[in-house]
């Protein structure tokens, strides 16, 4: 995702909601790849570095732990190889399987 001018706050830095939305989207896709419907029950984000117009960011989701009912994920938001935000998410795994 490339940071656009309309994504900036009054200090000409990317609004924190931009990195949160990207990380939450990666989280949402990731939690639903283990065979059952899953929903978020807790998330948090730490913003480490400010972003500016033109910066290109990516999100990488990692499953840290999965149990029968919950999964814990870490999502790293990076600008090139630099970590700019760290998102932590807990998902509730329903009993409903994804159909093929």
Buried (B, 14 or more C-beta within 10 A) or exposed (E): BEBEEEBBEEEEBBBBEBBBBBBBBBBBEBBBEEEBBBEBEEBEBEBBBEBEBEBEBEBEBEBEEBEEEBBBBBBBBBBEEEEBBBBBBBBBBEEEEEEE
